[in-house]
Amino acid sequence: MRAMTESDIRGCFVNSTKGEAGRLGLPRDLADRPWEDLDFLGWRDPRAPGRAHLVAERGGRPVGIALRVTSGGGRGFTARSMCSLCLTTRTGGGVALMTARRTGEAGRQGNTVGRYLCGDLDCSLYVRGLKQSVAGGDLEETLSLEEKVARLHANLDAFLGRVTG
């Protein structure tokens, strides 16, 4: 992914108003992100723990979506969950249900799309083995790194398509 500026990020949200995009909390370490290893930029809003944001390149331009994070229910600390983007398995709440308001008329009617995603939105780093889940015990896969990245891109594109479609 190419490095992005604050202006790039704030101007690309498709399911938020300009005012909402202008008020969102950006990551403090934006300049230090490992851009060459990212398939998308994802972060939890430091000022609002129940909010997260995801920015990906789609069709040659950045597309950002605002997410609501649903806190975990009655699942135990050892329960395993799997991220629907990178297919990393996590325990202890490492995967959270995140919902995005759809764009257009569907969004104005209150329709949302939800997916279980890595709570820290570091899917790109998990896929590349640059970050390990805290609980360990990741499942062994026979896919190459290129195949894992391609699968992440396909899952991400499908999710963005549901939000923007």
N, C-alpha and C positions, 0 to 999 in steps of 0.2 A: 504494500500500500504506500502511496506517496504521502509525505509529511503534509499536515494540514495546519492552517492558521486558525486562530479563534474566529476570524471573520468567515472563513470557509465553512467552519462547523456550524456557526449560528445561522448561516444563510441556507443550509441544505435540508432543514427539517420539513418533512412532508405531512406529518400528522400533528403539527403544533402551529399555533398562531405565531406571528413575528414577535409579539410581546412575550409569549412563553419561551420562545427560543432565545430571546434577548436576556431573559432572567435565569436561564438554566445555569447550574454550577458546573463549570468545566474542570477537568482534572488539573491539579496544580503542576504536575510533572509533564505537561503536554510536550514541551521541547525535548524531554528526555525519553520519550516513548521509543521502543525499538521498531520504528516504522517499517524497516525492511522485513521484519518477521511478522507483521500484522496483516491479516486478511480483512479485518475491520477494526475500527476503534470502538471500544465499549467501555463504559464506566458507570459506576454508581454515583449519583449526585451527592457530593460531600455535605451539602446543606439539607438534603431531604432523603433520608435512607430508603424511603419507599419508592424512589424514582431512579431510573437508570436510562441510559442513552446509548444508541448504537448508530455508528456512521460507517457506511460501506460505499465502495465505488460500484455503480451499476449503470451500464450503458455509457461508460466513460465519464460519469459525473458523480459527485458525492451525493448520497441519499441518507438522511438522518431520520431516525424514528425515536420517539419518546416512549418509554416503557414504564409500566407500574409493576412493582415487585410485590408479590403476595407472600406474606410471611408463612412459614411452614406450619402445618397443622399438627396433628397428634402423632406424627411419625417419630419413632425413636431415633436416638443419636446414631445407632449403627445401621439404620435402614439405608439401603443403596438406592441412588437415583441416577439417571443418565441424562446428560445434556442432549437435546435434540439437534444441536448444530455439530458439535465435535465428537459426540458419542463417548465422552469421558464419563466414567462412573465415579460418583462421589458419595461420601457418607457425611453425616453430621450437618446437614443443611447446606452442603456445597453446591447443590442445584436448587434453583428457585423457579416457581412459576412466574413468568413475566408476560404481561399483556400489553398490546399496542392498540391504540384506537386506529381503526381503519381510516383511510383517506376518503374524501368526497362525501357523497350523500350517505353512504353506509356509516361513516364515522359520525356524521351529524345526527344520525339516528341512534348512536350509542353502541354500534357494533365494534367488537374488538377481536383480535386474534391472539391466542396465548400459546406459549411454548415453554417447556422446561429448559432453562439455560444455566450455564455455569454462573453461580452467584457473583463472581468477580469479573465475568465476561472476558476472561483471558483464554478463550478457546484456541486462538492461534498459537499461543505458547504451549498449551497442553499437547496439541497435535504435533508440534515440532519437538517435544520432549524438553523444552526449555524451562518448563515449570511442571512440578509433580503435584498431584492432589495430596492434601495433607494426610488423608487416611491411607494412602497407598493402595496396593492391591489392584492397580489398573489391569484391565484385561489385555492379554497379549493378542496382537493382531499380526496377520501376515501381509497386510497391505504395505506398499512402499510409502515413503513420506509424500511423494507426489500424488499418490492415490488418496491418501488421507486428506491432503489439502484440497484436492478436487472434490472429494465428498463434502468437506466443510463448505466449499463455495456453492455446491449444488443445494445443500440444506439451507444455507443463508439466502440464496437467491429465491428458493421456494418460499421461505418465510417472508421476505420482503415483497414477493409477488402477492402473497395473501393479504398483506397490509395495504399495498398500493393498488391491488386489483379491484 
